[in-house]
């Protein structure tokens, strides 16, 4: 469990570091376009987890993942409209 947590932390840290090094700190604004990009990334990640669960035969985990992630994705998407 601890390695998984550190792996996700390292991935997020690296992603934001690369983003800030390419685009700079001044480009992050409270725009719906940027917010939708973050929500889209969340949806892609969640979809990947669900597909991996289905392909590995863990249908129950896929359903749990869907119902745990979908409400947040929908709420975030609707809030940015």
PLY file of the C-alpha trace (Angstrom):
ply
format ascii 1.0
element vertex 81
property float x
property float y
property float z
element edge 80
property int vertex1
property int vertex2
end_header
0.00 0.00 0.00
2.77 2.43 0.85
4.59 1.92 -2.45
1.39 2.58 -4.37
0.83 5.84 -2.51
4.40 6.99 -3.12
4.11 5.98 -6.77
1.02 8.14 -7.28
2.60 11.02 -5.39
5.73 10.83 -7.53
3.70 10.67 -10.74
1.62 13.73 -9.81
4.67 15.67 -8.64
6.52 14.87 -11.88
3.53 15.80 -14.02
3.08 19.19 -12.36
6.81 19.87 -12.40
7.00 19.17 -16.12
3.90 21.25 -16.79
5.24 24.24 -14.86
8.66 23.96 -16.48
7.15 24.00 -19.99
4.36 26.53 -19.51
5.43 28.54 -16.47
3.52 29.48 -13.37
1.74 32.43 -14.96
-0.23 30.28 -17.39
-2.31 28.54 -14.73
-5.54 30.49 -14.46
-8.93 29.74 -13.03
-10.41 29.13 -16.45
-12.98 26.48 -17.28
-10.71 25.24 -20.07
-7.91 24.41 -17.63
-10.36 22.92 -15.14
-11.82 20.70 -17.85
-8.34 19.47 -18.72
-7.84 18.34 -15.12
-11.26 16.70 -15.03
-10.57 15.01 -18.36
-7.33 13.60 -16.96
-9.27 12.27 -13.97
-11.80 10.62 -16.31
-9.06 9.03 -18.44
-7.33 7.68 -15.32
-10.60 6.32 -13.92
-11.54 4.74 -17.23
-8.15 3.04 -17.40
-8.58 1.62 -13.92
-12.07 0.36 -14.75
-10.94 -1.24 -18.02
-7.97 -2.90 -16.32
-10.31 -4.26 -13.63
-12.73 -5.66 -16.21
-9.94 -7.26 -18.27
-8.43 -8.89 -15.19
-11.79 -10.40 -14.24
-12.45 -8.09 -11.29
-15.89 -6.87 -12.37
-16.87 -5.95 -8.82
-13.85 -3.66 -8.51
-14.74 -2.08 -11.84
-18.23 -1.26 -10.56
-16.84 0.12 -7.31
-14.36 2.25 -9.25
-17.08 3.54 -11.55
-19.48 4.50 -8.79
-16.69 5.98 -6.66
-15.26 8.15 -9.47
-18.19 8.98 -11.75
-20.09 11.30 -9.37
-16.98 13.44 -8.84
-16.22 13.59 -12.55
-19.80 14.53 -13.41
-20.01 17.15 -10.66
-16.70 18.70 -11.68
-17.65 18.76 -15.36
-21.02 20.38 -14.64
-19.42 22.97 -12.35
-17.13 24.16 -15.16
-19.98 24.84 -17.60
0 1
1 2
2 3
3 4
4 5
5 6
6 7
7 8
8 9
9 10
10 11
11 12
12 13
13 14
14 15
15 16
16 17
17 18
18 19
19 20
20 21
21 22
22 23
23 24
24 25
25 26
26 27
27 28
28 29
29 30
30 31
31 32
32 33
33 34
34 35
35 36
36 37
37 38
38 39
39 40
40 41
41 42
42 43
43 44
44 45
45 46
46 47
47 48
48 49
49 50
50 51
51 52
52 53
53 54
54 55
55 56
56 57
57 58
58 59
59 60
60 61
61 62
62 63
63 64
64 65
65 66
66 67
67 68
68 69
69 70
70 71
71 72
72 73
73 74
74 75
75 76
76 77
77 78
78 79
79 80
